[in-house]
Amino acid sequence: MFGIGFQELILIMVVALIVLGPKRLPEAARAIGKFFKEFKSVTEEVKSSISTDISQIVNEEKEDHHKQHQIASKSTTKEEKEHKDQFEEEFEKELKKEEYQPKREKISFNKKVEPKEKTGEQLNAEHKS
């Protein structure tokens, strides 16, 4: 209960008894009890109100979505169906055509050795010989 242990509860009761006195303590306890009872009932009422509102909103959204889906499915006209059929026919024709085969390059694994440029030292060595 609110993280209050038994000892703290007894201490609060003793302080309340000293402050309020023995005559007003039972009246204060009843008033506090009524307050908590009313608070609990109000919070339960708010919770139930919120949950019913949310469920109504969800149901309305589902109905709207369903209606939009029905309207969208009914709105397909003959022209759209003909266009769709024509597209499918053209697509099938393209599939039946010969498959495209890309031209491939011939790759050779033989290395072509290009002559390297001779450095100054190599030229001097050749020149001296």
Residue pairs with C-beta under 8 A, 6 or more apart in sequence:
1 9
4 12
16 25
16 28
17 25
20 28
118 126
